[in-house]
């Protein structure tokens, strides 16, 4: 039985020299408003490739569909719970407890208008955050069209945070 198998020499691995690979070049920063930056001005993208938000521009996001007539409308607590599922990736506290939600208006037909802010216009996800909020709230049963508007007045301050948020961030 043992004579049927031959020992073979281990194969010598082929050695090859890797081809040089050119490192990818970063994309140039794009101006915020579609105009060229002033000479000597450079607006760098943040981590993750997102640009700083221009506070003079209005940012809105919409999600959801109109409810059928007679559909029960979601209550404020359900909307707040949905808002608490949205986090800024840099801060381990949800946006509701951070105090970023300034106003939530639930219409009788189930449509919701939300005004929110950010801790700073330079937030890396500033341009995406209204969409994230609109999507989260639109998934709640009894919610129609959700429109989220990013506002800058009043300016957000840490005093807007809940006590739980302050404790979580060690700001007690």
C-alpha positions as CSV (number, residue, x, y, z in Angstrom):
1,X,0.0,0.0,0.0
2,X,2.7,2.4,0.9
3,X,4.6,1.8,-2.4
4,X,1.9,3.4,-4.4
5,X,2.7,6.9,-3.2
6,X,5.9,8.6,-4.3
7,X,7.4,11.4,-2.3
8,X,7.8,14.4,-4.4
9,X,10.1,17.4,-3.9
10,X,8.4,20.5,-2.6
11,X,7.7,22.9,-5.3
12,X,9.8,26.0,-5.3
13,X,7.7,29.1,-5.3
14,X,8.2,31.3,-8.3
15,X,9.6,34.6,-7.2
16,X,8.5,37.7,-9.0
17,X,9.2,41.3,-8.6
18,X,6.0,43.2,-8.1
19,X,5.2,45.9,-10.7
20,X,5.3,49.4,-9.3
21,X,1.9,50.7,-8.5
22,X,1.1,54.4,-8.7
23,X,-0.6,55.7,-5.6
24,X,-4.1,57.2,-6.2
25,X,-4.1,60.9,-6.2
26,X,-6.6,62.7,-4.1
27,X,-9.4,64.6,-5.9
28,X,-9.2,68.3,-5.8
29,X,-11.5,70.1,-3.5
30,X,-14.6,71.5,-5.1
31,X,-16.0,74.9,-4.3
32,X,-19.1,74.9,-2.1
33,X,-21.4,77.0,-4.2
34,X,-20.4,76.2,-7.7
35,X,-18.1,79.2,-7.9
36,X,-14.3,79.1,-8.0
37,X,-12.6,79.8,-4.7
38,X,-10.9,83.2,-4.4
39,X,-7.2,83.2,-5.3
40,X,-5.2,81.6,-2.5
41,X,-8.4,80.1,-0.9
42,X,-8.6,76.4,-0.6
43,X,-11.7,74.6,0.8
44,X,-10.4,71.1,1.8
45,X,-12.8,68.2,1.9
46,X,-13.3,66.5,5.3
47,X,-12.6,62.9,6.1
48,X,-14.9,60.6,4.1
49,X,-14.7,63.1,1.2
50,X,-17.6,65.3,2.3
51,X,-17.4,69.1,1.9
52,X,-18.1,71.7,4.6
53,X,-21.7,73.0,4.4
54,X,-22.1,76.7,3.6
55,X,-24.4,78.1,6.3
56,X,-25.9,80.7,3.9
57,X,-27.4,77.9,1.7
58,X,-30.5,76.0,2.7
59,X,-30.3,72.2,2.8
60,X,-33.5,70.1,2.7
61,X,-34.2,66.4,2.3
62,X,-37.5,64.7,1.7
63,X,-38.6,61.1,2.2
64,X,-41.8,59.0,2.4
65,X,-45.1,59.1,0.7
66,X,-48.5,60.7,1.5
67,X,-50.6,58.5,3.7
68,X,-53.9,57.1,2.5
69,X,-56.9,58.9,3.9
70,X,-58.0,57.5,7.2
71,X,-54.6,56.1,8.1
72,X,-53.8,56.6,11.7
73,X,-51.0,59.2,12.2
74,X,-47.9,58.5,14.2
75,X,-47.6,60.3,17.5
76,X,-44.7,62.5,18.7
77,X,-43.1,59.7,20.8
78,X,-42.8,57.4,17.8
79,X,-41.1,60.2,15.8
80,X,-38.7,61.0,18.7
81,X,-37.8,57.3,18.9
82,X,-37.0,57.3,15.2
83,X,-34.9,60.5,15.6
84,X,-33.0,58.7,18.4
85,X,-31.8,56.1,15.9
86,X,-29.7,58.7,14.0
87,X,-26.2,59.3,15.1
88,X,-23.4,61.6,14.0
89,X,-20.6,59.2,13.2
90,X,-18.2,61.3,15.3
91,X,-20.3,61.6,18.4
92,X,-21.7,58.5,20.3
93,X,-25.0,60.2,21.1
94,X,-28.1,60.4,19.0
95,X,-29.1,63.6,17.3
96,X,-32.2,64.1,19.4
97,X,-30.4,64.0,22.7
98,X,-27.6,66.1,21.3
99,X,-30.3,68.8,20.9
100,X,-29.9,69.0,17.1
101,X,-33.7,68.8,16.5
102,X,-35.1,72.2,16.8
103,X,-38.7,71.7,15.7
104,X,-40.9,68.8,14.7
105,X,-44.3,69.6,13.2
106,X,-46.7,66.7,12.6
107,X,-49.5,67.7,10.2
108,X,-53.0,66.1,10.6
109,X,-52.4,64.1,7.3
110,X,-49.2,62.6,8.8
111,X,-46.7,64.7,6.9
112,X,-43.8,65.9,9.1
113,X,-41.6,69.0,8.9
114,X,-38.4,68.9,10.9
115,X,-36.0,71.7,11.5
116,X,-32.6,70.6,12.7
117,X,-29.1,71.9,13.1
118,X,-25.6,70.5,13.4
119,X,-22.9,71.0,16.0
120,X,-21.0,72.9,13.3
121,X,-21.2,73.6,9.6
122,X,-17.9,71.7,9.2
123,X,-19.5,68.4,10.2
124,X,-18.3,65.7,7.8
125,X,-21.8,64.4,7.2
126,X,-23.5,67.8,7.1
127,X,-24.8,67.4,3.6
128,X,-26.1,63.9,4.3
129,X,-27.6,64.3,7.8
130,X,-31.0,65.8,6.7
131,X,-31.4,62.8,4.4
132,X,-30.5,60.4,7.1
133,X,-33.1,62.0,9.4
134,X,-35.8,62.0,6.7
135,X,-35.3,58.3,5.9
136,X,-35.3,57.3,9.6
137,X,-38.6,59.1,10.4
138,X,-40.3,58.1,7.1
139,X,-40.0,54.4,8.2
140,X,-42.4,55.0,11.2
141,X,-45.9,53.7,10.7
142,X,-48.3,56.5,10.3
143,X,-45.8,59.0,8.9
144,X,-46.3,60.5,5.4
145,X,-43.9,62.8,3.7
146,X,-41.0,63.9,5.9
147,X,-39.2,67.2,5.0
148,X,-36.1,68.0,7.0
149,X,-34.5,71.4,6.8
150,X,-31.1,72.2,8.1
151,X,-31.0,75.6,9.9
152,X,-28.3,77.5,11.6
153,X,-30.2,79.9,13.8
154,X,-30.2,79.7,16.6
155,X,-26.6,78.4,16.7
156,X,-26.3,75.0,18.4
157,X,-24.6,75.0,21.8
158,X,-23.9,72.2,24.3
159,X,-26.6,73.6,26.6
160,X,-29.2,72.1,24.1
161,X,-28.0,68.6,25.0
162,X,-30.1,66.3,27.3
163,X,-28.7,65.4,30.7
164,X,-28.2,61.8,29.4
165,X,-26.1,63.1,26.4
166,X,-24.0,65.3,28.7
167,X,-23.3,62.3,31.0
168,X,-22.5,60.1,28.0
169,X,-19.9,62.6,26.8
170,X,-18.5,63.3,30.3
171,X,-19.9,66.8,30.4
172,X,-21.7,66.6,33.8
